[in-house]
Every structure is written in structure tokens, then in C-alpha cells.
Amino acid sequence: SKYPLPSLPLPSTSHLHHRYSPLLDQVVNLFMRDGKKATAQKYVQKVLDILRTKPPPKEQTKYNLIANHLPLSSLPRNPPAYLLTAIDSLAPLMRLKAMKASGGFSNQVPEPLNERQRRKTAIGWMLSVSKGKKDRMHFAERFAEEVVAVVEGRSSAWDRRLQIHKTAVGARANVKVKI
């Protein structure tokens, strides 16, 4: 069989909801529409299958990928790592929050994001870019192309990330320190 039977008794740490990667669960939940989780899981599986058949991505120097990614030549052999490299490389470190200031004005204040929030933002950007492409390709093919474009540095989502970071660095003066 493809997956052998588990040894019994099951350890107390094994749980049905912890057997999949948290990243893949998050991608499935963000793909899901109208509560159709099985359809979203099929889309994610198609994306992973497409990434498995793609050639290795080209080396790019314009944008920095995450530091601990696999070598680019081995990414198609490990599609979840391919997806992880694209999402974590694109994920912003901060978001801008509007805070009331004196005189009725509002200031943009940078706020750090946790890992899950960072990934949600990056996946949302990739979804919006892939939905914006009006090719005759299937949704899974468009999203897989966007993953490859992010790793190769061709995606327009990189500009969005750089703009957020540039604005956040400029708005550091608006942060009030609580002592």
C-alpha cells in the first residue's frame, strides 16, 4: 500500500488535524469558496502536481528569497517546499495601520505581523495577481505560474511588498513607544 498502517496504540501527540502541513492547510482554507473544502484541496493538489512537472526556476538577483530555501534545481522535486519558498519570500514583515493623530489627521503606523498573517497576505497577493490574468488557463495553472514567477522574481506582487516595506520604514517616526 502507498501508506502503511500506523503502529498501535497511537501516540498521544498524533491528531487528525496535525497530519498535514500548516502551510498547505492555510492555502486550502484561502482557496476555499462557499465552504467547499474538498474542491479547494483538489485545486491545491493540482497546483502541487503542476509545480512538480515544471522545470527548475531560473536564478534571479533582483529580489531576495528566504535564506533557508532549498537549491532552485531541487524545488520541482519537492512542491510543498517550492510553495513555501515562494510564499515566505514574498510575505511582508509589517502592515500599515491607520492611527488617529492630533488635529483629526491619521498617521500610518507600521505593525509587525506574525507568521500566519504574513503568509495570508502573501497568498492573497498571489491570488489577486493570478486572478487578474485573463488567460485561458485553469485557475490551478495560473496560480502555479504565479508561484514560479515569484521565485524567479517576475511577479508584480514583489512591487507591492517593496512599497509596503518602503512606506513602513518611512512611517517609523509615527510609532509611539510605551514605557
Buried (B, 14 or more C-beta within 10 A) or exposed (E): EEEEEEEEEEEEEEEEEEEEEEBBBBBBEBBBEEEEEEEBBBBBBBBBEBBBEBEBBEEBEEBEBEEEBEEBEEBBEBBBBBBBBBBBBBBBEBBBEEBEEEEEEEBBBBEEBEEEBBBBBBBEBBBEBBEEEEEEBEBBBBBBBBBBBBBBBBBEBBEBBEEBBEEBEEBEEBEEEEE
